[in-house]
Amino acid sequence: MSETFSIAHVTPYPWEAEDNEVNAHVERIAGELARRGHRVLIVAPSRSQERVRDSRRALRAARNGAGPESLLDGTGEGGAGGPRIIAVGEVLDVVPGARRRPAALPIDVARTVEELLGTAELDFVHVHEPFAPSTSAAALRHSRALNVGSFHSSEERLLSTLLARRFVESFFGRLDARLASSPATAALMNRYFPGDYELVGDDVGELERIYSSLAARRHERGGEVRDDPFADRPLIEVDLHMHTDHSHDCATPVEVLLATAREQGLGAIAVTDHNEISGALEARAQAERPDSGPPLKVIVGEEIKTAGEGEVIGLFIEEKIPRGLTMRETIAAIRAQGGVVYVPHPFDRMHSVPDYEHLLANLEEIDAIEVFNPRVAISAFNDEAARFAAKYRIVAGAGSDSHVAQGLGSVRIRMRDFEGPDEFLSSLGDADILTRPSSLLYVQALKFLQTRATPRSARQASKARRLRRLRRAGSRR
């Protein structure tokens, strides 16, 4: 193997459990992977308080000065170092096929798993029997790496296969590869959780092939903007997602949007109306007028609804792209204009979102993903987007998704000034995402009052008043 990886193998069973076939399998393949030069952690619950204390001490040191690399130091290295065991706490033994309700995972174990996976720089998190509640399930939940799942038991689990089947099926969507230890296990899993299950036992060479094929799908690591010719340009603050009254669900006039953006100190905005670019074109034309006010760069964009595969934003486009195309066709239309493919709120079940299947099918063509949207009601959806972007090395973006002027700039990106899509992506790759406290209920209520709760004639009169006030204020300056 010319490429080596950092890998965490996670088992739900106490490491001291005797005659446990899953732990024995993990020990064998982790040891062989380490002998082949991969850096390997074994993450497991433990009955040994001393082992747990040592592991948590190492985790604290990695966070407080020793650095993330210290967790993997000494593992692999051409066979000189074997896998390192990270004991995350004590849990009850998991009984395959048990029909009683399993105990919840202790909060200290779940927190340790989260801290470990948020600290260690891993290429893969390989979870074994990732049924909740367990250490493996917690690792799959918090992983920011590529995820491989191995299923060993051929016995049915009542809770997972019947009572919580839909949740578990969605949860398993985070897996980038599914492995089964036997044909019977593959058949059982396929019956309840359909997918491609590869039969891989102790064949480490086959496992390396799977790892390499998954790693090849990641985007290339981008160079930092300070290494680029425009690194000396000033930092500006940017909002990449907003709407005007050219969207069906927004009543914010273009002039009000531009004035608010300038008041908020934004240096660039992306106007991304639903299935329309007329508002973005108008905003750019107004912003470029010499008498319009302080400099404000406007990126012409469109939030396009695909045919049942979620929404995609095209940035730096000049022509409207019709709704109702497939995601692949929509992306091709953005590409044909030399635009940037930006996926908004990708895992927010309250929006029209692409699922894992469609994101993975178009992975190579996605330039950036929105990892923070303040209009997302459940923060876990933003967290999921951040994990997806991290494991596939996709550039992260953010935007207010503002449908009312009061929400503009509630999240912003601090990045180097740019010209055109190529410089924009290079700068975005080294940007900082800044969030501000905001009330989702407040901005949603304003949106409702300004659109659905107000008759058309009243909306038009309100728009005229807002524009008159804005122009009077401009004339006094």
C-alpha positions as CSV (number, residue, x, y, z in Angstrom):
1,M,0.0,0.0,0.0
2,S,1.4,3.4,-1.0
3,E,-1.1,5.3,1.1
4,T,-1.6,4.8,4.8
5,F,-4.5,6.0,6.9
6,S,-5.4,7.0,10.4
7,I,-8.2,4.6,11.5
8,A,-10.3,4.1,14.6
9,H,-12.0,0.7,15.0
10,V,-14.9,0.9,17.5
11,T,-16.5,-2.0,19.2
12,P,-19.5,-1.9,21.5
13,Y,-18.3,-4.7,23.8
14,P,-16.1,-4.2,26.9
15,W,-12.5,-4.8,25.8
16,E,-12.0,-7.3,28.6
17,A,-15.0,-9.4,27.5
18,E,-13.9,-13.0,27.2
19,D,-14.6,-15.1,24.1
20,N,-16.1,-12.1,22.3
21,E,-15.8,-12.8,18.6
22,V,-16.2,-9.2,17.5
23,N,-13.4,-8.0,19.8
24,A,-11.2,-10.8,18.6
25,H,-11.9,-9.8,15.0
26,V,-11.1,-6.2,15.8
27,E,-7.9,-7.1,17.5
28,R,-6.8,-9.2,14.6
29,I,-7.5,-6.7,11.8
30,A,-6.3,-3.7,13.8
31,G,-3.0,-5.4,14.5
32,E,-2.5,-6.3,10.9
33,L,-3.4,-2.8,9.7
34,A,-0.8,-1.4,12.2
35,R,1.8,-3.9,10.9
36,R,1.1,-2.6,7.4
37,G,1.9,1.0,8.5
38,H,-1.6,2.4,9.2
39,R,-2.1,4.3,12.4
40,V,-4.8,2.5,14.3
41,L,-6.9,3.2,17.5
42,I,-9.2,0.7,19.1
43,V,-12.0,2.4,20.8
44,A,-14.0,0.3,23.3
45,P,-15.7,0.4,26.6
46,S,-13.7,-1.1,29.4
47,R,-14.2,-2.6,32.9
48,S,-10.7,-1.3,33.9
49,Q,-10.9,2.0,35.7
50,E,-7.1,2.4,35.3
51,R,-7.3,1.9,31.6
52,V,-10.2,4.5,31.3
53,R,-8.3,7.0,33.4
54,D,-5.2,6.6,31.3
55,S,-7.2,7.1,28.1
56,R,-9.0,10.2,29.3
57,R,-5.6,11.6,30.5
58,A,-4.2,11.1,27.0
59,L,-7.3,12.8,25.5
60,R,-6.9,15.8,27.8
61,A,-3.3,16.1,26.9
62,A,-4.1,16.0,23.2
63,R,-6.6,18.9,23.7
64,N,-4.4,20.9,26.0
65,G,-1.0,21.1,24.3
66,A,0.3,17.7,23.2
67,G,-1.8,18.1,20.0
68,P,-4.1,15.6,18.2
69,E,-1.2,13.7,16.7
70,S,-0.2,12.5,20.2
71,L,-3.2,10.2,20.3
72,L,-1.8,8.3,17.3
73,D,1.9,8.6,18.1
74,G,3.6,5.2,18.2
75,T,0.8,3.3,16.3
76,G,1.6,1.8,12.9
77,E,5.1,2.9,11.9
78,G,5.8,-0.1,9.8
79,G,5.0,-2.6,12.5
80,A,7.0,-1.0,15.3
81,G,3.9,0.1,17.1
82,G,0.6,-1.7,17.4
83,P,-2.9,-0.3,17.8
84,R,-3.6,2.0,20.7
85,I,-6.6,1.1,22.9
86,I,-8.7,4.0,24.0
87,A,-11.1,3.0,26.8
88,V,-14.0,5.4,26.9
89,G,-15.8,4.2,30.0
90,E,-17.8,1.3,31.3
91,V,-21.0,0.1,29.8
92,L,-23.2,-3.0,30.3
93,D,-22.5,-5.9,28.0
94,V,-24.6,-5.8,24.8
95,V,-26.5,-9.0,24.2
96,P,-27.2,-9.6,20.5
97,G,-30.8,-10.4,19.8
98,A,-31.9,-9.2,23.3
99,R,-35.6,-8.5,23.4
100,R,-35.5,-6.3,26.5
101,R,-35.0,-2.6,26.2
102,P,-31.3,-1.9,26.4
103,A,-29.9,0.5,28.9
104,A,-29.0,4.0,27.6
105,L,-25.4,4.7,26.9
106,P,-23.8,6.4,30.0
107,I,-23.4,10.1,29.3
108,D,-19.8,10.1,30.3
109,V,-19.1,7.5,27.6
110,A,-21.0,9.4,24.9
111,R,-19.2,12.6,25.8
112,T,-15.7,10.9,25.7
113,V,-16.5,9.4,22.3
114,E,-17.6,12.9,21.1
115,E,-14.4,14.5,22.4
116,L,-12.1,11.8,21.0
117,L,-13.6,12.0,17.5
118,G,-13.6,15.8,17.6
119,T,-9.9,15.8,18.6
120,A,-8.2,12.9,16.7
121,E,-7.5,13.5,13.1
122,L,-8.8,10.4,11.5
123,D,-9.4,9.2,7.9
124,F,-11.8,6.5,8.9
125,V,-14.0,5.6,11.8
126,H,-14.8,1.8,11.4
127,V,-17.7,0.9,13.6
128,H,-18.7,-2.7,14.5
129,E,-22.3,-3.5,15.3
130,P,-23.4,0.2,15.3
131,F,-26.8,-0.3,16.9
132,A,-27.9,2.2,19.5
133,P,-27.4,2.6,22.3
134,S,-23.7,1.6,22.1
135,T,-20.2,3.0,21.8
136,S,-20.2,2.2,18.1
137,A,-23.5,4.1,17.6
138,A,-22.1,7.1,19.5
139,A,-19.0,7.0,17.3
140,L,-21.1,6.9,14.1
141,R,-23.1,9.9,15.4
142,H,-20.0,12.1,16.1
143,S,-17.6,11.0,13.4
144,R,-16.1,13.6,11.1
145,A,-14.3,11.0,9.1
146,L,-15.3,8.5,6.4
147,N,-17.4,5.8,8.1
148,V,-17.3,2.0,7.5
149,G,-19.7,-0.3,9.3
150,S,-19.2,-4.0,10.0
151,F,-22.1,-6.2,10.9
152,H,-21.4,-9.6,12.5
153,S,-24.4,-11.1,14.2
154,S,-27.1,-12.9,12.1
155,E,-29.6,-12.6,14.9
156,E,-32.5,-10.2,14.6
157,R,-32.6,-7.2,17.0
158,L,-36.2,-6.4,17.9
159,L,-35.6,-2.7,18.9
160,S,-33.7,-1.8,15.7
161,T,-35.4,-3.9,13.1
162,L,-39.0,-3.3,14.2
163,L,-39.6,-0.5,16.7
164,A,-36.9,2.0,15.5
165,R,-36.4,0.8,12.0
166,R,-36.9,4.1,10.2
167,F,-34.6,6.0,12.6
168,V,-31.9,3.3,12.3
169,E,-32.2,3.2,8.5
170,S,-31.7,7.0,8.4
171,F,-28.8,6.7,10.9
172,F,-27.1,4.0,8.8
173,G,-27.2,6.5,5.9
174,R,-24.0,8.0,7.5
175,L,-22.1,4.8,6.5
176,D,-19.9,5.2,3.4
177,A,-19.4,1.4,3.2
178,R,-21.2,-1.6,4.8
179,L,-19.5,-4.9,5.5
180,A,-20.9,-8.2,6.6
181,S,-19.0,-11.1,8.2
182,S,-21.2,-13.8,6.6
183,P,-23.8,-14.3,3.9
184,A,-26.5,-14.8,6.7
185,T,-25.6,-11.5,8.2
186,A,-25.7,-9.7,4.9
187,A,-29.1,-11.3,4.1
188,L,-30.6,-10.2,7.5
189,M,-29.3,-6.6,7.2
190,N,-30.5,-6.3,3.6
191,R,-33.9,-7.4,4.6
192,Y,-34.4,-4.6,7.1
193,F,-31.8,-2.0,6.0
194,P,-31.3,-2.3,2.2
195,G,-27.8,-1.5,0.9
196,D,-24.6,-2.9,-0.6
197,Y,-23.1,-5.2,2.0
198,E,-19.6,-6.5,1.1
199,L,-18.5,-9.8,2.6
200,V,-15.2,-9.1,4.3
201,G,-13.8,-11.3,7.0
202,D,-10.3,-11.1,8.2
203,D,-8.9,-10.2,4.7
204,V,-7.0,-7.0,5.5
205,G,-6.0,-6.6,1.9
206,E,-9.6,-6.4,0.8
207,L,-10.3,-3.9,3.7
208,E,-7.4,-1.7,2.5
209,R,-8.9,-1.7,-1.0
210,I,-12.2,-0.5,0.4
211,Y,-10.5,2.2,2.4
212,S,-8.6,3.4,-0.7
213,S,-11.6,3.5,-2.9
214,L,-13.5,5.6,-0.3
215,A,-10.6,7.9,0.3
216,A,-10.3,8.6,-3.5
217,R,-13.7,10.2,-3.4
218,R,-12.6,13.0,-1.1
219,H,-11.9,16.4,-2.6
220,E,-8.2,17.4,-2.9
221,R,-7.0,19.4,0.1
222,G,-7.0,23.1,-0.9
223,G,-4.0,25.3,-0.3
224,E,-4.4,28.1,2.2
225,V,-5.3,31.5,0.8
226,R,-2.2,33.1,2.3
227,D,-0.2,31.1,-0.3
228,D,-2.2,32.6,-3.2
229,P,-1.4,35.8,-5.1
230,F,-4.3,37.7,-3.6
231,A,-3.5,36.8,0.0
232,D,-2.7,40.5,0.8
233,R,-6.2,41.6,-0.1
234,P,-8.4,42.9,2.7
235,L,-10.7,40.7,4.8
236,I,-14.4,41.2,4.1
237,E,-17.5,39.7,5.7
238,V,-19.8,37.8,3.4
239,D,-23.4,36.4,3.6
240,L,-23.9,33.7,1.0
241,H,-27.6,33.0,1.2
242,M,-30.5,35.5,1.1
243,H,-33.7,36.4,-0.7
244,T,-35.5,39.5,-2.1
245,D,-39.2,40.1,-3.0
246,H,-38.3,38.3,-6.3
247,S,-38.8,35.1,-4.3
248,H,-42.3,34.0,-3.7
249,D,-41.9,33.8,0.0
250,C,-40.0,37.1,0.7
251,A,-41.1,40.7,0.8
252,T,-37.8,42.5,1.1
253,P,-37.2,45.0,-1.7
254,V,-33.8,45.0,-3.4
255,E,-33.0,48.5,-2.2
256,V,-33.8,47.6,1.4
257,L,-31.6,44.5,1.2
258,L,-28.6,46.4,-0.1
259,A,-29.0,49.2,2.5
260,T,-29.3,46.6,5.3
261,A,-26.2,44.7,4.0
262,R,-24.2,48.0,4.1
263,E,-25.5,48.8,7.6
264,Q,-24.4,45.3,8.7
265,G,-20.9,46.0,7.4
266,L,-21.0,43.3,4.8
267,G,-18.5,43.5,1.9
268,A,-20.2,40.9,-0.3
269,I,-23.5,39.2,-0.5
270,A,-25.0,36.4,-2.6
271,V,-28.6,37.0,-3.7
272,T,-30.1,33.6,-4.1
273,D,-33.9,33.9,-4.8
274,H,-35.9,30.8,-5.3
275,N,-35.9,29.7,-9.0
276,E,-35.2,33.2,-10.1
277,I,-32.2,35.5,-10.8
278,S,-33.9,38.8,-11.6
279,G,-33.6,40.0,-8.0
280,A,-29.9,39.2,-8.0
281,L,-29.3,40.9,-11.3
282,E,-31.2,44.0,-10.1
283,A,-29.2,44.0,-6.8
284,R,-25.9,43.9,-8.7
285,A,-26.9,46.7,-11.0
286,Q,-27.9,48.9,-8.1
287,A,-24.8,48.1,-6.1
288,E,-22.6,49.0,-9.0
289,R,-24.0,52.5,-9.4
290,P,-21.5,55.2,-8.3
291,D,-24.0,56.9,-6.1
292,S,-25.3,53.7,-4.4
293,G,-23.1,53.9,-1.3
294,P,-20.1,52.1,0.2
295,P,-18.7,49.3,-2.0
296,L,-20.7,46.1,-1.9
297,K,-20.0,43.1,-4.1
298,V,-23.1,41.2,-5.2
299,I,-22.8,37.6,-6.4
300,V,-25.6,36.6,-8.7
301,G,-27.1,33.3,-7.5
302,E,-30.2,31.2,-7.7
303,E,-31.7,28.6,-5.3
304,I,-33.0,26.0,-7.6
305,K,-35.5,23.3,-6.7
306,T,-34.6,20.0,-8.3
307,A,-37.0,17.2,-9.2
308,G,-37.4,15.6,-5.8
309,E,-33.7,15.7,-5.0
310,G,-33.5,18.9,-2.9
311,E,-32.3,22.4,-3.6
312,V,-29.0,23.5,-5.1
313,I,-27.6,27.1,-5.3
314,G,-25.7,28.2,-8.3
315,L,-23.4,31.2,-7.6
316,F,-21.7,33.4,-10.3
317,I,-24.4,32.7,-12.9
318,E,-25.9,35.0,-15.5
319,E,-29.0,33.1,-16.7
320,K,-31.9,31.6,-14.9
321,I,-31.9,27.8,-14.5
322,P,-35.3,26.1,-14.6
323,R,-36.6,24.2,-11.6
324,G,-37.6,20.6,-11.9
325,L,-34.4,19.2,-13.3
326,T,-32.5,16.3,-11.7
327,M,-29.7,17.3,-9.3
328,R,-27.2,16.1,-11.9
329,E,-28.8,18.2,-14.6
330,T,-29.0,21.2,-12.4
331,I,-25.4,21.0,-11.5
332,A,-24.5,20.6,-15.2
333,A,-26.5,23.8,-16.0
334,I,-24.6,25.7,-13.3
335,R,-21.3,24.3,-14.6
336,A,-22.2,25.4,-18.2
337,Q,-22.3,29.0,-17.0
338,G,-18.9,28.7,-15.2
339,G,-20.8,28.9,-11.8
340,V,-20.1,27.5,-8.4
341,V,-22.2,24.6,-7.1
342,Y,-23.3,25.3,-3.5
343,V,-25.6,23.0,-1.5
344,P,-27.8,24.8,1.1
345,H,-29.1,23.3,4.3
346,P,-28.3,19.8,3.1
347,F,-29.6,17.8,6.0
348,D,-32.5,20.0,7.3
349,R,-35.6,17.8,7.1
350,M,-37.7,20.9,7.3
351,H,-36.5,22.1,3.9
352,S,-36.3,20.4,0.5
353,V,-33.0,18.7,0.9
354,P,-30.9,16.1,-1.0
355,D,-30.4,12.9,0.9
356,Y,-27.1,11.1,1.3
357,E,-27.7,9.0,-1.8
358,H,-28.0,12.1,-4.1
359,L,-25.2,14.0,-2.4
360,L,-22.8,11.0,-2.8
361,A,-23.9,10.5,-6.4
362,N,-22.8,14.1,-7.2
363,L,-20.0,14.4,-4.7
364,E,-17.3,15.3,-7.3
365,E,-19.3,18.2,-8.7
366,I,-20.2,19.9,-5.4
367,D,-17.9,22.9,-4.8
368,A,-19.2,24.0,-1.3
369,I,-21.7,23.0,1.3
370,E,-23.6,25.3,3.7
371,V,-22.6,24.0,7.2
372,F,-24.4,26.7,9.2
373,N,-27.9,28.2,8.5
374,P,-29.6,30.0,11.4
375,R,-33.0,29.2,10.0
376,V,-32.4,25.5,10.6
377,A,-34.6,24.7,13.6
378,I,-32.6,21.7,14.9
379,S,-28.9,22.3,15.3
380,A,-28.1,18.7,14.7
381,F,-28.9,19.2,11.0
382,N,-26.1,21.9,10.8
383,D,-23.8,19.6,12.7
384,E,-24.5,16.8,10.2
385,A,-23.6,19.2,7.3
386,A,-20.4,20.1,9.0
387,R,-19.5,16.4,9.5
388,F,-20.2,15.7,5.8
389,A,-18.1,18.6,4.6
390,A,-15.2,17.6,6.9
391,K,-15.1,14.0,5.9
392,Y,-15.2,14.6,2.2
393,R,-13.0,17.8,2.5
394,I,-15.6,19.9,0.8
395,V,-15.3,23.7,1.2
396,A,-17.6,24.9,4.0
397,G,-19.9,27.9,3.5
398,A,-22.7,29.7,5.5
399,G,-25.5,32.1,5.0
400,S,-28.3,33.8,6.8
401,D,-31.0,32.4,4.4
402,S,-32.6,35.7,5.2
403,H,-36.2,36.2,4.1
404,V,-36.5,39.5,6.1
405,A,-34.0,42.3,6.3
406,Q,-33.7,41.8,10.1
407,G,-32.1,38.4,9.6
408,L,-29.4,39.5,7.2
409,G,-25.9,38.9,8.4
410,S,-26.9,36.8,11.4
411,V,-24.2,34.5,10.1
412,R,-21.3,35.7,8.0
413,I,-18.0,34.5,6.5
414,R,-14.8,36.4,7.1
415,M,-12.7,35.8,4.0
416,R,-10.2,37.6,1.6
417,D,-11.7,39.8,-1.0
418,F,-12.0,38.0,-4.3
419,E,-12.7,38.4,-8.0
420,G,-14.6,35.7,-9.8
421,P,-15.5,32.1,-8.9
422,D,-12.0,30.6,-8.7
423,E,-10.7,33.2,-6.3
424,F,-13.9,33.0,-4.3
425,L,-13.5,29.2,-3.8
426,S,-9.8,29.6,-2.9
427,S,-10.6,32.3,-0.4
428,L,-13.6,30.4,1.0
429,G,-11.4,27.4,1.7
430,D,-9.5,29.5,4.3
431,A,-12.4,31.5,5.7
432,D,-13.8,31.8,9.2
433,I,-17.6,31.4,9.9
434,L,-18.9,33.9,12.4
435,T,-22.3,33.4,14.1
436,R,-24.4,35.9,16.0
437,P,-27.2,35.2,18.5
438,S,-30.5,35.5,16.8
439,S,-34.1,34.5,17.4
440,L,-35.4,32.0,14.8
441,L,-39.0,32.5,16.1
442,Y,-38.6,36.3,15.6
443,V,-37.4,36.2,12.0
444,Q,-39.9,33.5,11.1
445,A,-42.7,35.5,12.6
446,L,-41.6,38.6,10.6
447,K,-41.5,36.6,7.4
448,F,-45.0,35.3,8.0
449,L,-46.3,38.8,8.8
450,Q,-44.6,40.3,5.7
451,T,-45.9,37.6,3.3
452,R,-48.7,35.2,4.1
453,A,-50.4,37.3,6.7
454,T,-50.5,40.5,4.6
455,P,-52.7,41.0,1.5
456,R,-51.0,41.8,-1.7
457,S,-52.2,45.4,-1.8
458,A,-51.0,46.0,1.8
459,R,-47.6,44.4,0.9
460,Q,-47.3,46.8,-2.1
461,A,-48.1,49.8,0.1
462,S,-45.6,48.7,2.7
463,K,-42.9,48.3,0.1
464,A,-43.6,51.8,-1.2
465,R,-43.3,53.3,2.3
466,R,-40.1,51.4,3.0
467,L,-38.5,52.6,-0.3
468,R,-39.7,56.3,0.4
469,R,-38.1,56.2,3.9
470,L,-34.9,54.7,2.4
471,R,-34.6,57.3,-0.3
472,R,-35.3,60.2,2.1
473,A,-32.6,58.9,4.4
474,G,-30.2,58.7,1.4
475,S,-31.0,62.2,0.3
476,R,-30.1,63.6,3.8
477,R,-26.7,61.9,3.8
